[in-house]
Amino acid sequence: MTTQTTAIASVHPRGLTSGGVPRSRRSTPRRFFARLPIRILIAVLLIVEIYPMLWMFLGSFKTQSEFLNDPFWALPKTWSLDNYVEVFDSGFGHYIVNSIIVVFPSLALILLFGVAAGFALEVMVWKGRGTVLLLFLAGIMVPTQMILLPLFTIYFRTGLTGTYWPLILTYVATGLPLTVFMMATFFRSVPREIFEASTLDGASILRSFWAVGLPLVRNAIFTVGLVQFFFLWNDLLIALTFTNSDALRTIQVGLLNFTGQYGAVQYGPTFAAIAVNVLGTLLLYLFLNQQVMKGLTAGSVKG
């Protein structure tokens, strides 16, 4: 019996079917067709995401007549930078500068106050911190459209209209609730024993925050900062409400200048302006991609 079993095993070794075909090779077609719906879905999603960007980039090199004759598939007849030259000759660079002046100070204040508040609400123990956190959560539920008119009245009466301050203050106020909530979640994932050990070593609460807390949630700060940056940089409603002159308009409001009378659009310069806007944010995301991925998983589990 043992000799017969050994002979069968030598003829049909593990990994081979009775016909002598490797099991992995036999299951390959079945595995391929089982994964085919997922691959088709991924391909469709890639087309949906990539094609608009490719269409925008190609359209930025077309003339108005080329775009109207075949707006979707035809390549530009001549690859000229005239549309980009026209964009910057129209003062679009000034809109970019305005966006930088408004967005980066707002982002710095949001991160400074939001990270500190998240640390205070989650790590520090004091009476009423749960109520304060609920107030910040309530701020997430308030629609931005509801507060624009009251804020405009306040800024007008205080003489802040005609400056960058209405945009900066509004951006900070609307960005803090989400930032505080997210940072409190990230600090909740940090083991409390780390902060207790730093306190036993003689560190003050401020030193524990700067030397212990911030390094542990560094990737989370990158993630929150990038999310808030996209919100601020792509904002149109707030910037359109609180800018009353062309000298203060941001990049999103400046894109409206390429729409002429009765809705006529200069498609080539418009697509070129959009391409300039998208290129900067895309490069920033690609540069910080790894930190964002680490930050997204930092608060998913309790340490």
Order of alpha helices (4+ residues) and beta strands (2+ residues): alpha-alpha-alpha-alpha-alpha-alpha-alpha-alpha-alpha-alpha-alpha-alpha-alpha-alpha
